[in-house]
Amino acid sequence: MALVLKTSEVRASVGSNPTLSVYENPVTDWVF
């Protein structure tokens, strides 16, 4: 649960950074 919230928070924060977005996308999919 904590990982999901943190991942979502990070995704929102890195919305401006395409590099981080690409890196966080697979992580989010894996968590869910």
N, C-alpha and C positions, 0 to 999 in steps of 0.2 A: 504493500500500500504506500509506504513512504517513498519507495523508488518511483512509483507511478506519479505521485504528486511532484516529486523533485524533477522527474523527466519532463513533465508537462510544463513546470515552471521554467526549466531551462529552455525548452523549445520556444516559449513565449519570449524569453529574454534574447535568444539568438535569432529571433525572427529577421533581424536586419543583416545578420551574418550568414550568407549562403553556405559557406564552408562548414560552419558549426551545424547548420540546419541539416545538411546532408549526413553529417556524422551522427546527429541525434535521432534522425528519422528511424534508422534500423533499430536503434536502442529502444525507442518507444514501441515499435512493432513487437519487439522481442518481449518487452515487459508485459504488454497486453496479451 
